[in-house]
Amino acid sequence: MNSSIRFEPRVAAVLGALIADSAALGLHWLYDPERIAQIEQTRGLVFLQPDANDYANTKGYFAHGSKIAGDSSGYGELCLLMLRHHAHHGQFKRIEYQMEYRNHFGPGGAYVGYIDSPTRQTLLTLLPLKPEEFPEISGTDDDQFAALATIPSVVATHVGPQSALSRKIEQVVRLTNHNDTAVAAAQFAAGVLFELLNGQSVTQAMTSALPLAGEKLAMRIEEAMQTHALDSQAIANRFGSACHVLEGMPIIMHIAQHAPDYRTAIEENIRIGGDSCGRAIMLGAIIAAQTSQPNNSLAPIPLEWIAKYRKLSMVAEACVRL
């Protein structure tokens, strides 16, 4: 029995991002592929309950002791926050979004969990100010993956040409990551997803978006695209598996180019270790967008994974409103 569901492409992109992030949460920031392989043999890889014992006596950082299986990381929370913002307002409104961001991640907000550096620094900027005083650039000089967390929602809700999307991407990214490398990575990632949603293959989409990536990232993406088979661990060894976009983006594009289906892509991302949730947002969006294309043979998001995501009803409500 086929237990996968095909969604409208824009819905698939957002849900693919959120499911991938949640699936990776249990082993997020575990930098030991051998330990991850041992865990996989006994408990699997996806939607695991975060357990400090998995991180004992090895390289990693246990950040999600307050989470349970099916929750989102901070990246997933950002992606969902942006989706719900568009559902509520019908468009992106900077000051309103900054208010919602501060209310969600700040003191007394709904979010409970690890606060990374760009989120912490952005909150320090916004918390003492009145909304009318919020700066157009409230982010910090940081090139980590928080810069890409909202991209699936921004692209999926965008109506208009890519030039208008590019302006919006830069505005959104600099709210949390005032860093040129982060902006270039976001522009490239958004360009790939935009082209996929307009019917291009993943290789065509990467090639079309490459001029947006900036020189440093473009060199790494081109090198990753030259591989002929799926070998994600080798790519991770080459570029690194930490939180910086110059490390993670080549891995995302390598897996997206070679993975035979959504399940394989997300599991490969987790096996690498490191900032698997940070990579999962764009990887999940890209692979899910591929699977939603007409006559595409890639298997989409597994039904049992969708059922395990704890905020599915919020996503469904936002998509219906949109």
ChimeraX commands (.cxc) that place a marker at each C-alpha (Angstrom):
marker #1 position 0.00,0.00,0.00 radius 0.5
marker #1 position 1.33,3.45,-0.92 radius 0.5
marker #1 position 1.46,5.41,2.35 radius 0.5
marker #1 position 2.79,8.68,0.90 radius 0.5
marker #1 position 0.80,11.82,0.10 radius 0.5
marker #1 position 1.39,14.24,-2.78 radius 0.5
marker #1 position 0.62,17.87,-1.94 radius 0.5
marker #1 position 0.27,20.99,-4.03 radius 0.5
marker #1 position 3.87,22.13,-4.66 radius 0.5
marker #1 position 3.93,25.15,-2.37 radius 0.5
marker #1 position 2.33,23.22,0.48 radius 0.5
marker #1 position 4.78,20.36,-0.13 radius 0.5
marker #1 position 7.75,22.73,0.13 radius 0.5
marker #1 position 6.74,24.16,3.49 radius 0.5
marker #1 position 5.58,20.87,4.98 radius 0.5
marker #1 position 8.68,19.13,3.63 radius 0.5
marker #1 position 10.86,21.64,5.47 radius 0.5
marker #1 position 9.00,21.34,8.76 radius 0.5
marker #1 position 8.80,17.53,8.72 radius 0.5
marker #1 position 12.51,17.23,7.92 radius 0.5
marker #1 position 13.45,19.54,10.79 radius 0.5
marker #1 position 11.27,17.66,13.26 radius 0.5
marker #1 position 12.57,14.29,12.04 radius 0.5
marker #1 position 16.17,15.35,12.73 radius 0.5
marker #1 position 15.58,16.86,16.19 radius 0.5
marker #1 position 16.47,13.77,18.23 radius 0.5
marker #1 position 20.06,13.62,16.97 radius 0.5
marker #1 position 20.60,17.31,16.23 radius 0.5
marker #1 position 24.14,18.59,16.91 radius 0.5
marker #1 position 25.56,15.10,17.46 radius 0.5
marker #1 position 28.88,15.27,15.59 radius 0.5
marker #1 position 29.68,11.55,15.62 radius 0.5
marker #1 position 28.51,9.56,12.55 radius 0.5
marker #1 position 29.68,6.30,14.15 radius 0.5
marker #1 position 27.53,6.93,17.24 radius 0.5
marker #1 position 24.60,7.85,14.97 radius 0.5
marker #1 position 25.07,4.58,13.06 radius 0.5
marker #1 position 24.95,2.64,16.34 radius 0.5
marker #1 position 21.75,4.40,17.36 radius 0.5
marker #1 position 20.19,3.73,13.96 radius 0.5
marker #1 position 20.72,-0.01,14.36 radius 0.5
marker #1 position 18.65,-0.15,17.54 radius 0.5
marker #1 position 16.26,2.82,17.42 radius 0.5
marker #1 position 16.25,4.19,13.90 radius 0.5
marker #1 position 17.03,7.76,12.86 radius 0.5
marker #1 position 13.90,9.86,12.62 radius 0.5
marker #1 position 11.59,11.36,15.25 radius 0.5
marker #1 position 13.68,10.06,18.14 radius 0.5
marker #1 position 13.15,11.33,21.66 radius 0.5
marker #1 position 16.11,13.62,22.46 radius 0.5
marker #1 position 18.29,11.76,24.97 radius 0.5
marker #1 position 21.37,13.17,26.70 radius 0.5
marker #1 position 22.87,9.66,26.87 radius 0.5
marker #1 position 23.28,9.68,23.08 radius 0.5
marker #1 position 25.71,12.60,23.45 radius 0.5
marker #1 position 27.73,11.21,26.35 radius 0.5
marker #1 position 31.50,10.89,25.84 radius 0.5
marker #1 position 31.48,12.02,22.25 radius 0.5
marker #1 position 31.51,15.21,20.18 radius 0.5
marker #1 position 28.18,17.00,20.26 radius 0.5
marker #1 position 25.93,19.43,22.07 radius 0.5
marker #1 position 22.69,18.29,23.70 radius 0.5
marker #1 position 20.37,21.27,23.26 radius 0.5
marker #1 position 16.87,19.83,23.27 radius 0.5
marker #1 position 16.27,18.41,26.72 radius 0.5
marker #1 position 12.97,20.30,26.92 radius 0.5
marker #1 position 11.69,18.82,23.65 radius 0.5
marker #1 position 9.81,15.62,22.85 radius 0.5
marker #1 position 9.73,13.59,19.65 radius 0.5
marker #1 position 7.72,15.42,16.99 radius 0.5
marker #1 position 8.67,18.91,18.17 radius 0.5
marker #1 position 10.49,21.45,16.02 radius 0.5
marker #1 position 13.92,22.94,16.51 radius 0.5
marker #1 position 14.25,26.72,16.60 radius 0.5
marker #1 position 14.67,26.61,12.83 radius 0.5
marker #1 position 11.33,24.89,12.38 radius 0.5
marker #1 position 9.71,27.39,14.72 radius 0.5
marker #1 position 11.00,30.23,12.51 radius 0.5
marker #1 position 9.67,28.58,9.36 radius 0.5
marker #1 position 6.25,28.07,10.90 radius 0.5
marker #1 position 6.18,31.59,12.37 radius 0.5
marker #1 position 6.75,33.07,8.91 radius 0.5
marker #1 position 4.07,30.84,7.37 radius 0.5
marker #1 position 1.52,31.90,9.99 radius 0.5
marker #1 position 2.55,35.55,9.55 radius 0.5
marker #1 position 1.67,35.38,5.85 radius 0.5
marker #1 position -1.56,33.52,6.59 radius 0.5
marker #1 position -2.63,36.21,9.04 radius 0.5
marker #1 position -1.58,39.34,7.11 radius 0.5
marker #1 position -1.75,38.12,3.50 radius 0.5
marker #1 position 1.73,39.56,2.86 radius 0.5
marker #1 position 4.99,40.27,4.63 radius 0.5
marker #1 position 4.84,43.20,7.05 radius 0.5
marker #1 position 8.18,43.90,8.66 radius 0.5
marker #1 position 7.19,45.58,11.92 radius 0.5
marker #1 position 4.35,43.13,12.54 radius 0.5
marker #1 position 6.71,40.21,11.92 radius 0.5
marker #1 position 9.33,41.63,14.27 radius 0.5
marker #1 position 6.63,41.98,16.93 radius 0.5
marker #1 position 5.54,38.38,16.39 radius 0.5
marker #1 position 9.16,37.23,16.46 radius 0.5
marker #1 position 9.82,39.04,19.74 radius 0.5
marker #1 position 6.59,37.77,21.28 radius 0.5
marker #1 position 7.24,34.16,20.22 radius 0.5
marker #1 position 10.93,33.78,21.11 radius 0.5
marker #1 position 11.24,36.40,23.83 radius 0.5
marker #1 position 10.49,36.19,27.57 radius 0.5
marker #1 position 7.03,34.79,28.21 radius 0.5
marker #1 position 6.65,33.67,24.61 radius 0.5
marker #1 position 5.31,30.34,23.39 radius 0.5
marker #1 position 8.75,29.07,22.38 radius 0.5
marker #1 position 10.58,26.95,24.93 radius 0.5
marker #1 position 13.98,25.67,23.91 radius 0.5
marker #1 position 17.49,26.49,22.83 radius 0.5
marker #1 position 18.10,30.06,21.64 radius 0.5
marker #1 position 20.95,30.32,19.13 radius 0.5
marker #1 position 23.24,33.32,18.70 radius 0.5
marker #1 position 21.37,35.16,15.90 radius 0.5
marker #1 position 18.06,34.74,17.72 radius 0.5
marker #1 position 19.53,35.92,21.03 radius 0.5
marker #1 position 21.19,38.96,19.48 radius 0.5
marker #1 position 18.07,39.89,17.51 radius 0.5
marker #1 position 15.99,39.71,20.66 radius 0.5
marker #1 position 18.46,41.95,22.49 radius 0.5
marker #1 position 17.93,44.52,19.75 radius 0.5
marker #1 position 14.14,44.33,19.70 radius 0.5
marker #1 position 13.21,43.82,23.34 radius 0.5
marker #1 position 13.89,47.37,24.64 radius 0.5
marker #1 position 12.21,49.11,21.70 radius 0.5
marker #1 position 8.70,50.17,20.84 radius 0.5
marker #1 position 7.46,48.63,17.55 radius 0.5
marker #1 position 7.65,51.97,15.77 radius 0.5
marker #1 position 11.35,52.11,16.75 radius 0.5
marker #1 position 12.26,48.70,15.29 radius 0.5
marker #1 position 15.17,49.09,12.82 radius 0.5
marker #1 position 14.88,47.76,9.29 radius 0.5
marker #1 position 17.98,45.68,10.02 radius 0.5
marker #1 position 17.69,44.06,13.45 radius 0.5
marker #1 position 20.01,41.09,12.88 radius 0.5
marker #1 position 23.58,40.40,13.92 radius 0.5
marker #1 position 26.68,39.65,11.84 radius 0.5
marker #1 position 26.19,35.88,11.71 radius 0.5
marker #1 position 26.25,33.37,8.84 radius 0.5
marker #1 position 24.50,30.48,10.58 radius 0.5
marker #1 position 21.45,28.57,9.34 radius 0.5
marker #1 position 18.85,30.73,11.07 radius 0.5
marker #1 position 19.27,32.85,7.94 radius 0.5
marker #1 position 17.60,30.16,5.82 radius 0.5
marker #1 position 14.92,28.98,8.23 radius 0.5
marker #1 position 12.11,31.19,6.89 radius 0.5
marker #1 position 12.98,30.79,3.19 radius 0.5
marker #1 position 10.52,27.97,2.34 radius 0.5
marker #1 position 7.62,29.97,3.74 radius 0.5
marker #1 position 8.72,33.20,2.04 radius 0.5
marker #1 position 9.11,31.51,-1.36 radius 0.5
marker #1 position 5.96,29.42,-1.10 radius 0.5
marker #1 position 3.81,32.46,-0.30 radius 0.5
marker #1 position 5.45,34.77,-2.85 radius 0.5
marker #1 position 3.42,36.04,-5.78 radius 0.5
marker #1 position 5.34,37.90,-8.49 radius 0.5
marker #1 position 8.69,37.88,-10.29 radius 0.5
marker #1 position 11.95,36.58,-8.86 radius 0.5
marker #1 position 13.37,40.12,-8.68 radius 0.5
marker #1 position 10.70,41.04,-6.13 radius 0.5
marker #1 position 11.38,37.81,-4.25 radius 0.5
marker #1 position 15.09,38.65,-4.06 radius 0.5
marker #1 position 14.35,42.02,-2.46 radius 0.5
marker #1 position 12.07,40.36,0.07 radius 0.5
marker #1 position 14.64,37.67,0.88 radius 0.5
marker #1 position 17.33,40.23,1.69 radius 0.5
marker #1 position 14.93,42.19,3.89 radius 0.5
marker #1 position 13.83,39.08,5.79 radius 0.5
marker #1 position 17.31,37.62,6.27 radius 0.5
marker #1 position 18.81,40.85,7.62 radius 0.5
marker #1 position 16.16,40.89,10.34 radius 0.5
marker #1 position 18.12,38.08,12.04 radius 0.5
marker #1 position 21.40,37.67,10.08 radius 0.5
marker #1 position 22.99,40.94,8.95 radius 0.5
marker #1 position 25.70,39.14,7.03 radius 0.5
marker #1 position 26.44,39.15,3.30 radius 0.5
marker #1 position 27.34,35.44,3.15 radius 0.5
marker #1 position 24.07,34.55,4.86 radius 0.5
marker #1 position 22.11,36.74,2.47 radius 0.5
marker #1 position 23.83,35.22,-0.58 radius 0.5
marker #1 position 23.10,31.70,0.66 radius 0.5
marker #1 position 19.47,32.61,1.24 radius 0.5
marker #1 position 19.19,34.17,-2.22 radius 0.5
marker #1 position 20.61,31.02,-3.79 radius 0.5
marker #1 position 18.40,28.70,-1.75 radius 0.5
marker #1 position 15.33,30.79,-2.54 radius 0.5
marker #1 position 16.26,30.83,-6.21 radius 0.5
marker #1 position 16.52,27.05,-6.33 radius 0.5
marker #1 position 13.15,26.59,-4.65 radius 0.5
marker #1 position 11.53,29.27,-6.83 radius 0.5
marker #1 position 12.72,27.52,-10.01 radius 0.5
marker #1 position 11.59,24.12,-8.73 radius 0.5
marker #1 position 8.12,25.48,-8.02 radius 0.5
marker #1 position 8.09,26.76,-11.58 radius 0.5
marker #1 position 8.79,23.34,-13.05 radius 0.5
marker #1 position 12.56,23.09,-13.41 radius 0.5
marker #1 position 14.51,19.99,-12.41 radius 0.5
marker #1 position 16.73,20.26,-9.35 radius 0.5
marker #1 position 19.91,20.42,-11.45 radius 0.5
marker #1 position 18.40,23.07,-13.71 radius 0.5
marker #1 position 17.23,25.03,-10.66 radius 0.5
marker #1 position 20.69,24.94,-9.04 radius 0.5
marker #1 position 22.35,26.06,-12.26 radius 0.5
marker #1 position 19.85,28.88,-12.75 radius 0.5
marker #1 position 20.25,30.11,-9.17 radius 0.5
marker #1 position 24.06,29.79,-8.97 radius 0.5
marker #1 position 24.73,33.46,-9.92 radius 0.5
marker #1 position 22.84,34.46,-6.76 radius 0.5
marker #1 position 25.16,32.51,-4.47 radius 0.5
marker #1 position 28.14,34.82,-4.32 radius 0.5
marker #1 position 31.69,33.78,-5.18 radius 0.5
marker #1 position 32.58,31.84,-2.02 radius 0.5
marker #1 position 29.44,29.74,-1.92 radius 0.5
marker #1 position 29.18,29.29,-5.70 radius 0.5
marker #1 position 32.61,27.60,-5.81 radius 0.5
marker #1 position 31.52,25.12,-3.15 radius 0.5
marker #1 position 28.15,24.43,-4.80 radius 0.5
marker #1 position 29.80,23.82,-8.16 radius 0.5
marker #1 position 32.22,21.36,-6.60 radius 0.5
marker #1 position 29.40,19.51,-4.84 radius 0.5
marker #1 position 27.38,19.36,-8.08 radius 0.5
marker #1 position 30.26,17.61,-9.88 radius 0.5
marker #1 position 29.81,14.41,-7.87 radius 0.5
marker #1 position 28.15,11.54,-9.72 radius 0.5
marker #1 position 26.62,9.51,-6.88 radius 0.5
marker #1 position 25.20,10.00,-3.41 radius 0.5
marker #1 position 28.08,10.15,-0.91 radius 0.5
marker #1 position 26.91,12.64,1.66 radius 0.5
marker #1 position 29.49,11.72,4.29 radius 0.5
marker #1 position 32.33,12.45,1.87 radius 0.5
marker #1 position 30.78,15.84,1.07 radius 0.5
marker #1 position 30.38,16.55,4.79 radius 0.5
marker #1 position 34.01,15.61,5.40 radius 0.5
marker #1 position 35.01,17.96,2.60 radius 0.5
marker #1 position 32.97,21.01,3.62 radius 0.5
marker #1 position 32.04,20.48,7.29 radius 0.5
marker #1 position 28.79,19.74,9.09 radius 0.5
marker #1 position 28.47,22.68,11.49 radius 0.5
marker #1 position 25.97,25.56,11.54 radius 0.5
marker #1 position 27.53,27.84,8.91 radius 0.5
marker #1 position 25.88,28.15,5.50 radius 0.5
marker #1 position 29.16,27.71,3.61 radius 0.5
marker #1 position 29.45,24.27,5.21 radius 0.5
marker #1 position 25.87,23.07,4.97 radius 0.5
marker #1 position 24.70,24.36,1.61 radius 0.5
marker #1 position 26.96,22.10,-0.50 radius 0.5
marker #1 position 25.69,19.11,1.49 radius 0.5
marker #1 position 22.07,20.12,0.90 radius 0.5
marker #1 position 22.59,20.46,-2.84 radius 0.5
marker #1 position 24.53,17.20,-3.10 radius 0.5
marker #1 position 21.80,15.22,-1.36 radius 0.5
marker #1 position 19.04,17.00,-3.29 radius 0.5
marker #1 position 20.74,16.17,-6.57 radius 0.5
marker #1 position 21.25,12.46,-5.88 radius 0.5
marker #1 position 18.73,11.19,-3.30 radius 0.5
marker #1 position 16.11,8.90,-4.85 radius 0.5
marker #1 position 13.26,10.07,-2.60 radius 0.5
marker #1 position 12.30,12.24,0.36 radius 0.5
marker #1 position 12.87,9.54,3.00 radius 0.5
marker #1 position 16.38,8.77,1.79 radius 0.5
marker #1 position 17.33,12.46,1.63 radius 0.5
marker #1 position 16.24,13.21,5.17 radius 0.5
marker #1 position 17.83,10.08,6.63 radius 0.5
marker #1 position 21.12,10.79,4.83 radius 0.5
marker #1 position 21.12,14.29,6.27 radius 0.5
marker #1 position 20.70,12.93,9.81 radius 0.5
marker #1 position 23.43,10.30,9.37 radius 0.5
marker #1 position 26.00,13.02,8.64 radius 0.5
marker #1 position 25.45,14.58,12.05 radius 0.5
marker #1 position 26.19,18.14,13.09 radius 0.5
marker #1 position 23.59,20.80,12.34 radius 0.5
marker #1 position 21.15,18.39,10.74 radius 0.5
marker #1 position 18.11,20.51,11.63 radius 0.5
marker #1 position 19.68,23.60,10.06 radius 0.5
marker #1 position 20.27,21.73,6.80 radius 0.5
marker #1 position 16.90,19.97,7.00 radius 0.5
marker #1 position 14.81,23.09,6.37 radius 0.5
marker #1 position 16.02,23.77,2.82 radius 0.5
marker #1 position 16.74,20.13,2.00 radius 0.5
marker #1 position 13.23,19.08,3.01 radius 0.5
marker #1 position 11.67,21.95,1.06 radius 0.5
marker #1 position 13.65,21.21,-2.10 radius 0.5
marker #1 position 13.09,17.45,-2.10 radius 0.5
marker #1 position 9.37,17.81,-1.28 radius 0.5
marker #1 position 8.97,20.39,-4.06 radius 0.5
marker #1 position 10.58,17.92,-6.46 radius 0.5
marker #1 position 8.23,15.13,-5.47 radius 0.5
marker #1 position 5.18,17.34,-6.08 radius 0.5
marker #1 position 6.01,17.92,-9.74 radius 0.5
marker #1 position 3.76,16.20,-12.30 radius 0.5
marker #1 position 5.07,12.86,-13.56 radius 0.5
marker #1 position 7.84,12.83,-10.94 radius 0.5
marker #1 position 8.75,9.35,-9.75 radius 0.5
marker #1 position 10.30,10.40,-6.40 radius 0.5
marker #1 position 8.39,9.15,-3.37 radius 0.5
marker #1 position 6.99,12.11,-1.37 radius 0.5
marker #1 position 6.78,12.67,2.39 radius 0.5
marker #1 position 5.87,9.42,4.19 radius 0.5
marker #1 position 2.44,9.50,5.79 radius 0.5
marker #1 position 3.74,8.11,9.08 radius 0.5
marker #1 position 6.23,10.99,9.33 radius 0.5
marker #1 position 3.52,13.56,8.74 radius 0.5
marker #1 position 1.48,12.03,11.56 radius 0.5
marker #1 position 4.39,12.39,14.00 radius 0.5
marker #1 position 4.84,16.13,13.47 radius 0.5
marker #1 position 3.16,17.77,16.48 radius 0.5
marker #1 position 2.23,21.10,14.86 radius 0.5
marker #1 position 0.60,19.69,11.75 radius 0.5
marker #1 position -2.76,21.29,12.59 radius 0.5
marker #1 position -1.14,24.76,12.69 radius 0.5
marker #1 position 0.40,24.21,9.26 radius 0.5
marker #1 position -2.89,22.97,7.85 radius 0.5
marker #1 position -4.78,25.97,9.22 radius 0.5
marker #1 position -2.24,28.42,7.77 radius 0.5
marker #1 position -2.27,26.73,4.36 radius 0.5
marker #1 position -6.06,26.81,4.22 radius 0.5
marker #1 position -6.07,30.54,5.06 radius 0.5
marker #1 position -3.48,31.20,2.38 radius 0.5
marker link #1:1,2 radius 0.2
marker link #1:2,3 radius 0.2
marker link #1:3,4 radius 0.2
marker link #1:4,5 radius 0.2
marker link #1:5,6 radius 0.2
marker link #1:6,7 radius 0.2
marker link #1:7,8 radius 0.2
marker link #1:8,9 radius 0.2
marker link #1:9,10 radius 0.2
marker link #1:10,11 radius 0.2
marker link #1:11,12 radius 0.2
marker link #1:12,13 radius 0.2
marker link #1:13,14 radius 0.2
marker link #1:14,15 radius 0.2
marker link #1:15,16 radius 0.2
marker link #1:16,17 radius 0.2
marker link #1:17,18 radius 0.2
marker link #1:18,19 radius 0.2
marker link #1:19,20 radius 0.2
marker link #1:20,21 radius 0.2
marker link #1:21,22 radius 0.2
marker link #1:22,23 radius 0.2
marker link #1:23,24 radius 0.2
marker link #1:24,25 radius 0.2
marker link #1:25,26 radius 0.2
marker link #1:26,27 radius 0.2
marker link #1:27,28 radius 0.2
marker link #1:28,29 radius 0.2
marker link #1:29,30 radius 0.2
marker link #1:30,31 radius 0.2
marker link #1:31,32 radius 0.2
marker link #1:32,33 radius 0.2
marker link #1:33,34 radius 0.2
marker link #1:34,35 radius 0.2
marker link #1:35,36 radius 0.2
marker link #1:36,37 radius 0.2
marker link #1:37,38 radius 0.2
marker link #1:38,39 radius 0.2
marker link #1:39,40 radius 0.2
marker link #1:40,41 radius 0.2
marker link #1:41,42 radius 0.2
marker link #1:42,43 radius 0.2
marker link #1:43,44 radius 0.2
marker link #1:44,45 radius 0.2
marker link #1:45,46 radius 0.2
marker link #1:46,47 radius 0.2
marker link #1:47,48 radius 0.2
marker link #1:48,49 radius 0.2
marker link #1:49,50 radius 0.2
marker link #1:50,51 radius 0.2
marker link #1:51,52 radius 0.2
marker link #1:52,53 radius 0.2
marker link #1:53,54 radius 0.2
marker link #1:54,55 radius 0.2
marker link #1:55,56 radius 0.2
marker link #1:56,57 radius 0.2
marker link #1:57,58 radius 0.2
marker link #1:58,59 radius 0.2
marker link #1:59,60 radius 0.2
marker link #1:60,61 radius 0.2
marker link #1:61,62 radius 0.2
marker link #1:62,63 radius 0.2
marker link #1:63,64 radius 0.2
marker link #1:64,65 radius 0.2
marker link #1:65,66 radius 0.2
marker link #1:66,67 radius 0.2
marker link #1:67,68 radius 0.2
marker link #1:68,69 radius 0.2
marker link #1:69,70 radius 0.2
marker link #1:70,71 radius 0.2
marker link #1:71,72 radius 0.2
marker link #1:72,73 radius 0.2
marker link #1:73,74 radius 0.2
marker link #1:74,75 radius 0.2
marker link #1:75,76 radius 0.2
marker link #1:76,77 radius 0.2
marker link #1:77,78 radius 0.2
marker link #1:78,79 radius 0.2
marker link #1:79,80 radius 0.2
marker link #1:80,81 radius 0.2
marker link #1:81,82 radius 0.2
marker link #1:82,83 radius 0.2
marker link #1:83,84 radius 0.2
marker link #1:84,85 radius 0.2
marker link #1:85,86 radius 0.2
marker link #1:86,87 radius 0.2
marker link #1:87,88 radius 0.2
marker link #1:88,89 radius 0.2
marker link #1:89,90 radius 0.2
marker link #1:90,91 radius 0.2
marker link #1:91,92 radius 0.2
marker link #1:92,93 radius 0.2
marker link #1:93,94 radius 0.2
marker link #1:94,95 radius 0.2
marker link #1:95,96 radius 0.2
marker link #1:96,97 radius 0.2
marker link #1:97,98 radius 0.2
marker link #1:98,99 radius 0.2
marker link #1:99,100 radius 0.2
marker link #1:100,101 radius 0.2
marker link #1:101,102 radius 0.2
marker link #1:102,103 radius 0.2
marker link #1:103,104 radius 0.2
marker link #1:104,105 radius 0.2
marker link #1:105,106 radius 0.2
marker link #1:106,107 radius 0.2
marker link #1:107,108 radius 0.2
marker link #1:108,109 radius 0.2
marker link #1:109,110 radius 0.2
marker link #1:110,111 radius 0.2
marker link #1:111,112 radius 0.2
marker link #1:112,113 radius 0.2
marker link #1:113,114 radius 0.2
marker link #1:114,115 radius 0.2
marker link #1:115,116 radius 0.2
marker link #1:116,117 radius 0.2
marker link #1:117,118 radius 0.2
marker link #1:118,119 radius 0.2
marker link #1:119,120 radius 0.2
marker link #1:120,121 radius 0.2
marker link #1:121,122 radius 0.2
marker link #1:122,123 radius 0.2
marker link #1:123,124 radius 0.2
marker link #1:124,125 radius 0.2
marker link #1:125,126 radius 0.2
marker link #1:126,127 radius 0.2
marker link #1:127,128 radius 0.2
marker link #1:128,129 radius 0.2
marker link #1:129,130 radius 0.2
marker link #1:130,131 radius 0.2
marker link #1:131,132 radius 0.2
marker link #1:132,133 radius 0.2
marker link #1:133,134 radius 0.2
marker link #1:134,135 radius 0.2
marker link #1:135,136 radius 0.2
marker link #1:136,137 radius 0.2
marker link #1:137,138 radius 0.2
marker link #1:138,139 radius 0.2
marker link #1:139,140 radius 0.2
marker link #1:140,141 radius 0.2
marker link #1:141,142 radius 0.2
marker link #1:142,143 radius 0.2
marker link #1:143,144 radius 0.2
marker link #1:144,145 radius 0.2
marker link #1:145,146 radius 0.2
marker link #1:146,147 radius 0.2
marker link #1:147,148 radius 0.2
marker link #1:148,149 radius 0.2
marker link #1:149,150 radius 0.2
marker link #1:150,151 radius 0.2
marker link #1:151,152 radius 0.2
marker link #1:152,153 radius 0.2
marker link #1:153,154 radius 0.2
marker link #1:154,155 radius 0.2
marker link #1:155,156 radius 0.2
marker link #1:156,157 radius 0.2
marker link #1:157,158 radius 0.2
marker link #1:158,159 radius 0.2
marker link #1:159,160 radius 0.2
marker link #1:160,161 radius 0.2
marker link #1:161,162 radius 0.2
marker link #1:162,163 radius 0.2
marker link #1:163,164 radius 0.2
marker link #1:164,165 radius 0.2
marker link #1:165,166 radius 0.2
marker link #1:166,167 radius 0.2
marker link #1:167,168 radius 0.2
marker link #1:168,169 radius 0.2
marker link #1:169,170 radius 0.2
marker link #1:170,171 radius 0.2
marker link #1:171,172 radius 0.2
marker link #1:172,173 radius 0.2
marker link #1:173,174 radius 0.2
marker link #1:174,175 radius 0.2
marker link #1:175,176 radius 0.2
marker link #1:176,177 radius 0.2
marker link #1:177,178 radius 0.2
marker link #1:178,179 radius 0.2
marker link #1:179,180 radius 0.2
marker link #1:180,181 radius 0.2
marker link #1:181,182 radius 0.2
marker link #1:182,183 radius 0.2
marker link #1:183,184 radius 0.2
marker link #1:184,185 radius 0.2
marker link #1:185,186 radius 0.2
marker link #1:186,187 radius 0.2
marker link #1:187,188 radius 0.2
marker link #1:188,189 radius 0.2
marker link #1:189,190 radius 0.2
marker link #1:190,191 radius 0.2
marker link #1:191,192 radius 0.2
marker link #1:192,193 radius 0.2
marker link #1:193,194 radius 0.2
marker link #1:194,195 radius 0.2
marker link #1:195,196 radius 0.2
marker link #1:196,197 radius 0.2
marker link #1:197,198 radius 0.2
marker link #1:198,199 radius 0.2
marker link #1:199,200 radius 0.2
marker link #1:200,201 radius 0.2
marker link #1:201,202 radius 0.2
marker link #1:202,203 radius 0.2
marker link #1:203,204 radius 0.2
marker link #1:204,205 radius 0.2
marker link #1:205,206 radius 0.2
marker link #1:206,207 radius 0.2
marker link #1:207,208 radius 0.2
marker link #1:208,209 radius 0.2
marker link #1:209,210 radius 0.2
marker link #1:210,211 radius 0.2
marker link #1:211,212 radius 0.2
marker link #1:212,213 radius 0.2
marker link #1:213,214 radius 0.2
marker link #1:214,215 radius 0.2
marker link #1:215,216 radius 0.2
marker link #1:216,217 radius 0.2
marker link #1:217,218 radius 0.2
marker link #1:218,219 radius 0.2
marker link #1:219,220 radius 0.2
marker link #1:220,221 radius 0.2
marker link #1:221,222 radius 0.2
marker link #1:222,223 radius 0.2
marker link #1:223,224 radius 0.2
marker link #1:224,225 radius 0.2
marker link #1:225,226 radius 0.2
marker link #1:226,227 radius 0.2
marker link #1:227,228 radius 0.2
marker link #1:228,229 radius 0.2
marker link #1:229,230 radius 0.2
marker link #1:230,231 radius 0.2
marker link #1:231,232 radius 0.2
marker link #1:232,233 radius 0.2
marker link #1:233,234 radius 0.2
marker link #1:234,235 radius 0.2
marker link #1:235,236 radius 0.2
marker link #1:236,237 radius 0.2
marker link #1:237,238 radius 0.2
marker link #1:238,239 radius 0.2
marker link #1:239,240 radius 0.2
marker link #1:240,241 radius 0.2
marker link #1:241,242 radius 0.2
marker link #1:242,243 radius 0.2
marker link #1:243,244 radius 0.2
marker link #1:244,245 radius 0.2
marker link #1:245,246 radius 0.2
marker link #1:246,247 radius 0.2
marker link #1:247,248 radius 0.2
marker link #1:248,249 radius 0.2
marker link #1:249,250 radius 0.2
marker link #1:250,251 radius 0.2
marker link #1:251,252 radius 0.2
marker link #1:252,253 radius 0.2
marker link #1:253,254 radius 0.2
marker link #1:254,255 radius 0.2
marker link #1:255,256 radius 0.2
marker link #1:256,257 radius 0.2
marker link #1:257,258 radius 0.2
marker link #1:258,259 radius 0.2
marker link #1:259,260 radius 0.2
marker link #1:260,261 radius 0.2
marker link #1:261,262 radius 0.2
marker link #1:262,263 radius 0.2
marker link #1:263,264 radius 0.2
marker link #1:264,265 radius 0.2
marker link #1:265,266 radius 0.2
marker link #1:266,267 radius 0.2
marker link #1:267,268 radius 0.2
marker link #1:268,269 radius 0.2
marker link #1:269,270 radius 0.2
marker link #1:270,271 radius 0.2
marker link #1:271,272 radius 0.2
marker link #1:272,273 radius 0.2
marker link #1:273,274 radius 0.2
marker link #1:274,275 radius 0.2
marker link #1:275,276 radius 0.2
marker link #1:276,277 radius 0.2
marker link #1:277,278 radius 0.2
marker link #1:278,279 radius 0.2
marker link #1:279,280 radius 0.2
marker link #1:280,281 radius 0.2
marker link #1:281,282 radius 0.2
marker link #1:282,283 radius 0.2
marker link #1:283,284 radius 0.2
marker link #1:284,285 radius 0.2
marker link #1:285,286 radius 0.2
marker link #1:286,287 radius 0.2
marker link #1:287,288 radius 0.2
marker link #1:288,289 radius 0.2
marker link #1:289,290 radius 0.2
marker link #1:290,291 radius 0.2
marker link #1:291,292 radius 0.2
marker link #1:292,293 radius 0.2
marker link #1:293,294 radius 0.2
marker link #1:294,295 radius 0.2
marker link #1:295,296 radius 0.2
marker link #1:296,297 radius 0.2
marker link #1:297,298 radius 0.2
marker link #1:298,299 radius 0.2
marker link #1:299,300 radius 0.2
marker link #1:300,301 radius 0.2
marker link #1:301,302 radius 0.2
marker link #1:302,303 radius 0.2
marker link #1:303,304 radius 0.2
marker link #1:304,305 radius 0.2
marker link #1:305,306 radius 0.2
marker link #1:306,307 radius 0.2
marker link #1:307,308 radius 0.2
marker link #1:308,309 radius 0.2
marker link #1:309,310 radius 0.2
marker link #1:310,311 radius 0.2
marker link #1:311,312 radius 0.2
marker link #1:312,313 radius 0.2
marker link #1:313,314 radius 0.2
marker link #1:314,315 radius 0.2
marker link #1:315,316 radius 0.2
marker link #1:316,317 radius 0.2
marker link #1:317,318 radius 0.2
marker link #1:318,319 radius 0.2
marker link #1:319,320 radius 0.2
marker link #1:320,321 radius 0.2
marker link #1:321,322 radius 0.2
view
